[in-house]
């Protein structure tokens, strides 16, 4: 379906963290974009206008993301490359090595945004991992540091024990799991929210009558409605898309403006059991 606007890339909003760091409202998720085809998809996305890339040590595709970045031919300074430290690398010595290994795999001297992937609260070493990121930032090998899947109590603890507040917390957010309270906490503390699996990985969501109604009202696709909902809530969505068609369509959603009633009607789809899988950050342990 053709959108009713033309210059979506220049209209893409940016959101600002407590320290002035900014992120575009939409980025490219790269989970499962591996090998040569993954590198090609990344290069295609950059050519289409994406300036935020999201990968992780555990995705096993940092090399492909780095090759795609270099193949795109866009000035390196224009791209924000995000990666994540895995749970098994939380202890200080392993964290240092993991940060260096991610840079090597990506082929970069500096990573733009490095996150802790999960807090692993039972392991209880996430403060060590955070301190390693703080040290890496001070050494100049990481530009910005943040976390993923952290609850407010985890966020408060790392700031209390290190004096450094994350710029980003990447969490599960989609209409079936809108996380309104957590988003409010982030806004209060100047922490940017990134949404993983922003489309919910479910055709069921895109078939919801309210999503269909809003799509018809704006002459856009249901997926674009959901992404526009994220933008309206100032949440950075990072949907995965391997084809140029889907990449361009997703990026164009950044120019769609939903009214407050539409946003609230979509948020009302939230469910108590809305998580995509059994991964509560209060108990989940990532390897």
C-alpha positions as CSV (number, residue, x, y, z in Angstrom):
1,X,0.0,0.0,0.0
2,X,1.5,3.3,-1.0
3,X,1.8,5.8,1.8
4,X,0.3,9.3,1.5
5,X,3.5,11.1,2.1
6,X,6.8,11.3,0.3
7,X,9.9,12.4,2.3
8,X,9.6,10.1,5.3
9,X,13.3,9.9,6.0
10,X,13.7,13.6,6.5
11,X,10.6,13.7,8.7
12,X,11.8,10.9,11.0
13,X,11.7,12.3,14.6
14,X,14.7,11.9,17.0
15,X,14.5,11.4,20.7
16,X,17.0,12.8,23.3
17,X,18.4,11.2,26.4
18,X,19.4,12.9,29.7
19,X,22.9,13.5,28.4
20,X,21.9,14.9,25.0
21,X,22.4,11.7,23.1
22,X,19.8,11.3,20.4
23,X,18.4,8.3,18.5
24,X,16.1,8.2,15.4
25,X,12.6,7.0,16.1
26,X,13.2,3.9,13.9
27,X,16.1,1.6,13.4
28,X,16.9,-1.8,11.9
29,X,16.8,-4.9,14.0
30,X,19.2,-7.5,12.6
31,X,18.4,-10.7,14.6
32,X,18.7,-13.6,12.1
33,X,20.3,-11.4,9.4
34,X,23.4,-13.6,9.0
35,X,26.0,-14.4,6.5
36,X,26.2,-12.8,3.0
37,X,22.5,-12.2,2.7
38,X,22.5,-10.5,6.2
39,X,25.3,-8.2,5.1
40,X,23.4,-7.4,1.9
41,X,20.2,-6.6,3.9
42,X,22.1,-4.3,6.2
43,X,23.7,-2.4,3.3
44,X,20.3,-2.1,1.6
45,X,18.8,-0.7,4.8
46,X,21.5,1.9,5.1
47,X,21.0,2.9,1.5
48,X,17.2,3.2,2.2
49,X,17.9,5.7,5.0
50,X,18.4,3.7,8.2
51,X,21.0,5.3,10.5
52,X,20.5,3.0,13.6
53,X,21.6,-0.6,13.5
54,X,20.9,-3.1,16.3
55,X,22.9,-6.3,16.8
56,X,24.2,-8.4,19.7
57,X,27.1,-10.7,20.6
58,X,24.6,-13.5,20.9
59,X,23.0,-12.9,17.5
60,X,26.3,-14.2,16.0
61,X,26.0,-11.7,13.1
62,X,28.2,-8.8,14.2
63,X,30.5,-9.7,11.3
64,X,27.8,-9.5,8.8
65,X,26.5,-6.2,10.2
66,X,30.0,-4.7,10.0
67,X,30.4,-5.9,6.4
68,X,27.0,-4.4,5.5
69,X,28.0,-1.2,7.1
70,X,31.2,-1.0,5.1
71,X,29.5,-2.0,1.8
72,X,26.9,0.7,2.1
73,X,29.5,3.4,1.5
74,X,27.8,5.9,3.9
75,X,30.0,8.0,6.1
76,X,30.7,6.0,9.3
77,X,29.9,9.1,11.4
78,X,26.2,8.9,10.2
79,X,25.5,5.4,11.6
80,X,24.8,4.4,15.1
81,X,25.9,0.8,15.6
82,X,24.4,-0.9,18.7
83,X,25.6,-4.2,20.1
84,X,25.0,-6.1,23.4
85,X,27.0,-7.9,26.1
86,X,25.7,-11.4,26.8
87,X,24.9,-12.8,30.2
88,X,27.9,-15.2,30.4
89,X,30.2,-12.2,30.0
90,X,29.0,-10.2,33.0
91,X,32.1,-10.8,35.2
92,X,34.6,-7.9,34.7
93,X,37.4,-9.7,32.9
94,X,35.0,-11.5,30.5
95,X,33.1,-8.2,29.9
96,X,36.3,-6.4,28.8
97,X,37.1,-9.2,26.4
98,X,33.6,-9.3,25.1
99,X,33.6,-5.6,24.4
100,X,36.9,-5.9,22.5
101,X,35.6,-9.0,20.6
102,X,32.4,-7.2,19.5
103,X,34.5,-4.4,18.1
104,X,36.7,-6.9,16.2
105,X,33.7,-8.7,14.8
106,X,32.1,-5.5,13.7
107,X,35.4,-4.2,12.3
108,X,35.1,-1.0,14.2
109,X,37.5,0.9,16.5
110,X,34.5,2.2,18.5
111,X,31.0,0.9,19.1
112,X,28.4,3.7,19.2
113,X,26.1,2.2,21.7
114,X,26.9,-0.9,23.9
115,X,24.2,-2.5,26.0
116,X,24.0,-5.2,28.7
117,X,21.6,-7.7,27.0
118,X,19.9,-9.0,30.2
119,X,20.4,-8.3,33.9
120,X,20.5,-12.0,34.9
121,X,19.4,-11.1,38.5
122,X,20.1,-14.5,40.0
123,X,23.6,-14.4,38.7
124,X,23.8,-10.9,40.2
125,X,26.9,-9.7,38.3
126,X,25.2,-7.0,36.2
127,X,26.8,-4.2,38.2
128,X,30.3,-5.6,37.3
129,X,29.2,-5.6,33.6
130,X,27.9,-2.1,33.9
131,X,31.2,-0.9,35.4
132,X,33.0,-2.5,32.5
133,X,30.9,-0.5,30.1
134,X,31.5,2.6,32.1
135,X,35.3,2.0,31.9
136,X,35.1,1.2,28.2
137,X,33.4,4.6,27.6
138,X,36.0,6.4,29.6
139,X,38.7,4.7,27.5
140,X,37.0,5.9,24.4
141,X,36.2,2.5,22.8
142,X,32.5,2.9,23.4
143,X,30.6,6.1,22.8
144,X,27.4,5.6,24.7
145,X,26.3,2.9,27.1
146,X,23.0,1.5,28.0
147,X,21.1,-1.7,29.0
148,X,18.4,-4.0,27.8
149,X,15.6,-5.7,29.7
150,X,16.4,-3.9,32.9
151,X,13.6,-3.2,35.4
152,X,13.5,0.1,37.4
153,X,15.2,-1.5,40.4
154,X,18.1,-2.7,38.2
155,X,18.4,0.8,36.7
156,X,18.4,2.4,40.1
157,X,21.0,0.0,41.4
158,X,23.6,0.5,38.7
159,X,23.3,4.2,38.9
160,X,23.6,4.2,42.7
161,X,26.7,1.9,42.7
162,X,28.5,3.5,39.7
163,X,27.2,7.1,39.5
164,X,26.4,6.5,35.8
165,X,22.9,6.4,34.3
166,X,22.2,4.5,31.1
167,X,21.1,6.4,28.1
168,X,19.0,3.6,26.7
169,X,17.0,0.6,28.0
170,X,15.9,-1.7,25.2
171,X,12.8,-3.7,26.4
172,X,9.9,-5.7,25.0
173,X,7.2,-3.2,23.9
174,X,4.3,-3.8,21.5
175,X,0.5,-3.2,21.7
176,X,-0.1,-6.5,23.5
177,X,2.6,-5.5,26.1
178,X,2.7,-1.7,26.1
179,X,4.8,-1.3,29.3
180,X,3.2,2.1,30.2
181,X,4.6,2.3,33.7
182,X,8.2,1.4,32.6
183,X,8.0,4.0,29.8
184,X,7.0,6.6,32.3
185,X,9.9,5.7,34.6
186,X,12.3,6.1,31.6
187,X,10.9,9.5,30.6
188,X,11.2,10.7,34.2
189,X,14.9,9.7,34.2
190,X,15.8,10.8,30.7
191,X,16.4,7.2,29.6
192,X,15.5,6.4,26.0
193,X,13.2,3.4,25.4
194,X,14.0,1.1,22.5
195,X,11.4,-1.6,21.7
196,X,12.5,-5.0,20.6
197,X,10.0,-7.1,18.6
198,X,7.9,-3.9,18.2
199,X,5.5,-5.7,15.9
200,X,4.9,-8.4,18.4
201,X,5.9,-11.2,16.0
202,X,2.3,-12.1,15.5
203,X,-0.1,-11.8,12.6
204,X,-2.8,-11.8,15.3
205,X,-1.8,-8.3,16.3
206,X,-1.9,-6.9,12.8
207,X,-5.4,-8.4,12.3
208,X,-6.9,-6.6,15.3
209,X,-9.9,-4.5,14.3
210,X,-8.6,-1.3,15.9
211,X,-5.3,-1.7,14.0
212,X,-7.1,-2.3,10.7
213,X,-9.4,0.7,11.3
214,X,-6.5,3.1,12.0
215,X,-4.7,1.7,8.9
216,X,-7.7,2.4,6.7
217,X,-8.1,5.9,8.2
218,X,-4.5,6.8,7.3
219,X,-4.2,4.7,4.1
220,X,-1.2,2.8,5.5
221,X,-0.5,-0.8,6.4
222,X,-1.3,-2.4,9.8
223,X,2.5,-2.8,10.4
224,X,3.0,1.0,9.8
225,X,0.2,1.7,12.3
226,X,2.0,-0.2,15.0
227,X,5.3,1.5,14.2
228,X,3.6,4.9,14.2
229,X,2.1,4.0,17.6
230,X,5.7,3.5,18.9
231,X,6.8,6.9,17.5
232,X,3.8,8.6,19.1
233,X,4.9,7.2,22.5
234,X,8.5,8.3,21.9
235,X,9.7,4.7,21.8
236,X,12.5,3.8,19.3
237,X,11.3,0.8,17.4
238,X,13.8,-1.6,15.8
239,X,11.9,-3.9,13.5
240,X,13.8,-6.5,11.6
241,X,13.3,-6.4,7.8
242,X,15.4,-8.1,5.2
243,X,13.8,-6.9,2.0
244,X,14.1,-3.3,0.8
245,X,10.4,-3.1,0.3
246,X,9.7,-3.8,4.0
247,X,12.6,-1.7,5.1
248,X,11.3,1.3,3.2
249,X,7.7,0.7,4.4
250,X,8.8,0.5,8.0
251,X,10.9,3.6,7.8
252,X,8.0,5.6,6.2
253,X,5.9,4.9,9.3
254,X,8.0,7.5,11.1
255,X,6.2,10.2,9.3
256,X,2.7,9.1,10.3
257,X,1.1,11.1,13.0
258,X,-1.6,9.3,15.1
259,X,-4.0,11.3,17.3
260,X,-4.2,10.7,21.0
261,X,-7.4,8.7,20.7
262,X,-5.9,6.4,18.2
263,X,-2.8,5.9,20.4
264,X,-4.9,5.1,23.4
265,X,-7.1,2.7,21.5
266,X,-4.1,0.7,20.4
267,X,-2.5,0.8,23.9
268,X,-5.8,-0.6,25.2
269,X,-4.9,-3.9,23.4
270,X,-2.4,-4.6,26.3
271,X,-2.8,-8.0,28.0
272,X,-1.7,-9.2,31.4
273,X,0.0,-12.1,29.7
274,X,1.3,-10.1,26.8
275,X,4.9,-11.1,26.8
276,X,6.0,-13.0,23.7
277,X,7.7,-15.7,25.7
278,X,8.6,-16.5,29.3
279,X,11.3,-13.9,29.8
280,X,10.5,-11.8,32.8
281,X,13.7,-9.7,33.6
282,X,13.0,-10.4,37.3
283,X,14.0,-14.0,36.7
284,X,15.2,-14.7,33.2
285,X,18.8,-15.7,32.8
286,X,20.5,-15.3,29.5
287,X,23.6,-17.4,28.7
